[in-house]
Amino acid sequence: MPPELSVVVPVRGRWPMTRECLARLREHTPQRLEVLVVDGGSPASMRRSLAALAGAWRPLRVLSVGAPATFSTAINAGLREARGAAVVWLNNDVRVGPGWSTALLRALALPGVAAAGPRTAAPGPDFDRLAAAWSLRRSAAPRTVSRLYGHCLALRREAVEAVGLLDERLVWGEEDEDYCFRLRQAGWSLVLADGALVEHRMAATRGHWASRTNRARWAANIRLMREKWLFEAARIRRDLADALAARSPKPGGPQQR
């Protein structure tokens, strides 16, 4: 029987953090689960630890994509292998809490919803208590939003099949925003799922680069986003203008209805 939920976790080192992320997935995910850890160049000791854990926990599979792997290449490798009706991108610097997956899947089941994201808390000693209380929240209509964030993003399989994989030209930044644009352009909705709460340690998955490297990557990503989406906006404006012109009444002729 296929899993209800596939979780794709990109990793590159940081075994203690990864081990805790996976332990929490195991503890707090009641659905039939598939966990795809995509290893983008971890040390040999961590690869051995992951292999041992996969041997002891059947839902876990480890995919090696070599080094260095970016977020987009790692997520795409997981998406190609995922078999679940829903797929979650999950950073290994995220800690999930009670009810997280149930709330996300409940939101994804709404008509027209492609993606759902959780509320996110900063690291703190009270996260477990807060997450347990948050899981009791219910909402018949999760809030529609314009974008969601890639540290924890749940996707309906049909939406992934409709828009495809991540753009691998984007390197450690703007991948989630680009994907959200594509989903909305295809007519899907994005929602914030009430009842789902995770804790996120910002930038711990990728580590910290020198400021010069960060600036260069950010600038390259922004250039690509402008090229893609400003051109798309201009095309949409042209198409809209043509459509309105076609619907406008012709002098002396009948009006279109």
N, C-alpha and C positions, 0 to 999 in steps of 0.2 A: 504494500500500500504506500503511495507516495506521501511525502511529508506535507503537513499543513503549512509549515513555515520553514523557509531556508534563510539562514543568517550568514552573511558574508563578512568575514573579519579580516581586513588586511593587516599584516604584521611585518615588522622589520626589527627584530630584537625586542628588548624589554620584556623578558620572560615573567618576572613577578607580576607585572601589571596585566599581561596577557592571561596568565593563569587565573588571576582573580576575575577578569572579565568572563572567562569561560566557565568558571565555577558558578558565577551568578546566573549565567544563562541556563546552566543545568538545574539550578535550584528554583528559578523563578519563571520557567517557561513550561506550562503544562501541555501545550500542543505537541502533536507529532513533529519532531524537530530534526532538521538537518543543519549542521554547523560546518561551514566551509572556511577554514583558516587558510588564507592565501599568503604564503611566505615569500616575501620579496627580498631575501638576502639576510636572514638571521644567522647568528653564530651557530657553529656545529652543535654546541651544548644545548641550545634552545631547540634545534631541529630534532635532536634525540629526545628531549622532553616532550615535544609535541607528538612525536611518533609513539612514545609510550602512553601518552594520554589517549591518543586515538585507538590504541589497542585495548584500552580499558573502558572506553566510552563509545559505543557503537554509532551514535549520531554524528560523531566528529570525523571529518575528512581533512587532510592536509594537502594543499596544492602548492607546488613549488613553481614560481615563475622566474626565478633567477634574480640577480642583482644588477643594477638597482631597479626596483619596481616603484612606480608612482601610484598614487591613490586610484587614478582612473584605470590603469592597466591591471591593478590587483582586483578592483571591483569587477571589471569586465571578465576577468578569468573566472571569478566566482559566478557571475550571471550566466556564463555559458554552461556551467555545470549544475546550476541550481535546478531542483526538481519540484520545489514547493509551489503551492497555489499563490503564496505571497513570498516576497523576498525582502529582507532587511539588510541595508548597509549598516554596519556597526563598527565604529572605531574600537581598538583595544584599550583606549583610555576612557571608555564608558563603563559605568556600573549600572546594571539594570536593577529594578526593584519589583516588588509584588505587583502583579496585574499589568505589567508593562505591555506584554504581547497581546493579551486579551483586549485591552483598550485599543491598540493599534489595529488589530484585525476587525474589531467591531466598526471602526471608522472606515476601513477599506471596503466593508460590505455595503456601504451606502451607494446608491446609484450615481454613476458618473465620477466617482472618486478614484483617482489614480494613485495618490500617495498620501501618507499620513505621518506626522511627526509627533514626538512627545513634548511635554514641558521639560525644561532642562534646569537642573540645580547645580550650583557650584559645589565643589568638594567640601564636606563638612561632617562632623561627628554624628549629626542627627539625621543623616540621609535615610537610613533604614526605617526609622520611625515616621519620617515625613512621607516616604514612598508608600508605606502601608496605609497611611491615612489618605493619601492622594488616590490610591487604587479604589477607594469607596465612592469616588465621584462618578456621576453618571451624567450624560448629556445626550438628548435625542438628536441634537443637531450640532456636531462639532463645528468649530469656527473655521470658515473658509479663509485661506490666507493666500498671498501672492507668491511666497517662496517657503521652502523648508530647508533644513540643514543636514549635511551629509554625515554627521557623526552618528546619527540614528535616523534612518529614513526607511519607512515601510512602503513597498510598492506592490500593487496588484500585477499579477503576471501578464494579464492582457495589455496593460499599459506599457510594460517593458517590451512586449512583442510588437506593440504599435510604433514606439519611437526608437527602439534599438538601444545600443550600448552607449557608454559615456564617450565623450570626445577626448581621445588620448593626447591631443595636442595641448590640452590644459594640464599644467603640471603643479600639483599641490596647491590648488586654489581655483575658485569659481566653478569647479565641476558640478557642484550641487545646484548653483544658480542657473547654469546653462541647462541642466537637465530639467529643472522646474519650468524654465521658459519653453522648452520643447514640449513638455507635457501639456502646458496650458495652450500652446499653439495648436496642439492636436485636439483640443476641445475637452480636456479632462480638468477636474477640480483637484485642489490640494487642500487638506484640512489639518488643523491642529487637534489631536485626539485628547479629549478630556479623560482623565484617569490614568494616563501614562506619564510616568516621571522617571527620568534617568539623571545620573550624575556624570558630568563631563569635565575631565582635566584637559583644558585647552592646549592644543599643539603637542601633547605628549606622544601621540602616535608617530608623528613624523620627526620629532626631536627639534632641536633649535639650530638654525643655520646662522651664519654670519649675516649681519644686517645687509651687506652688499648683495649676497645671494638672494635674500628675501626680496629686496627691492627689484632685482633683475627679473625674478620669476613673476612677481606681481605685475610688473610693467608688461611683460610678454603676454600674460594672461589677459590683461585689460585690453591690449591691442587686438588680440584675437576676438574677444567678446564684442568689441566695438565693430570690428569688421563683419562679424556674423550678424549681429542683431540690429545695427543701424541700417545695414543693407536690407534686412528682413522688414524693418519698419517702413522703409521707403517703398518696398514692393507692395506691402499691405495698403499703404496710402494710395498707390497707383491703382491697385485692384479696386479699392473702395470708390475712388473717383470714377473709374470706368463703369462700375456697377450703378452708381447714382446717375451718371449721365445716361445710361441705357434706360433707366426708369423714369427719367424726366419727360414731361409731355412735349411732343413735337408741335411746332407752330401749325395751327390749323388742323391738326390730326387728333385722333382719340387718345385719351390718357390711358396709360397702362395701369392695371389693377392686379 
